[in-house]
């Protein structure tokens, strides 16, 4: 493959150990880029044409970067068209690409869509001699997913993929976009990142993801209204702007479902700050417990997680060698992730598989377990 094309770009998948479902409310998040992800091999075309094939998806994608963006087509080519849409708002695009896309893990729960979008943004930028910082790449890809694909996401996925570094924890403030890359404490025990695929795949656009975003904003509106404070437009309303004290004073007055969404936000904000301290001090057991607590709140306060994911999570909680973990992605089907002792990988694989398939034997052929490590973010492979 590398001999066939001139350029090779790797865009990693990502996980978020603590800081779930809060990026769209301008919260605090953490994340790692993985050593598994999306490879894009390509050549540059002088006429602006884009011609893409994939080993992961059926059919070919063809369009031209110099022409106005079409509406979504409902296939895997929408992500390339979305990258074009966001870049054309800022730059003139004259040259396109001919390439091949390949993912290294099953789709579902690791932000594969964000990884693909970042790959396209970087490839189109290279083709047109556009220089972008890593944060600019993340923002453009995030805008493409919001405005073209239709997912009301925050910046978590794209920031992890673009900014990540091997053996460093990303902590991102989604209100200011300030971030830190925190080196692993040398005293921290060795660990691996386990990925447990439920056997189900999901599309966030067709899940309850956007509904949850709206519920969080409605919770914020409720609190402002009860306090007789001015309301902002819905798109500019975020839980991050509401003090915890106002939530404590009004939580009993608002509908319970909205109070639970806010409770998740405020408790997760605290957990991220604690997780950073645990990481900095090398306390992997505390860090893992916080990841488990994040998942508990996701289940009971944010109310996401299919029966399959909850089954995997319960299996993880009772398996020796797993420090902590949670649903990955938005928690609608997809996968669970965990921080694990590398000396117990095979025992962990066997025990979680046995527990999960005892409850859901229909996924015997599609349930998979992978062990990964953290890695640098999206980059060209020279």
Buried (B, 14 or more C-beta within 10 A) or exposed (E): EEEEBEBBBBBBBBBBBBBBBBBBBBBBBBBBBBBBBBBBBBBBBEEBBBBBBBEBBEEEBEBBBBEEBEEBEEEBBBBBBBBBBBBBEEBEBBBBBBBBBBBBBBBBBBBBBBBBBBBBBBBBBBBBEBEBEBBBBBBBBBBBBBEBBBBBBBBBBBBBBBBBBEBBBBBBBBBEEEBEBBEBBEEBBEBBBBBBBBBBBBBBBEBBBBEBBEBBBBBBBBBBBBEEEEEBEEEEBBBBBBEBEBBEEBBEEBEEEBBBBBBBBBBBBEBBBBBBEBBBEBBBEBBBBBBBBBBEBBBEBBBBBBEBBBBBBBBBBEBEBBBBBBBBBBBBBBBBBBBBBBEBBEBBBEBBBEBBBEBBEEBEEEBBBBBBBBBBBBBEEE
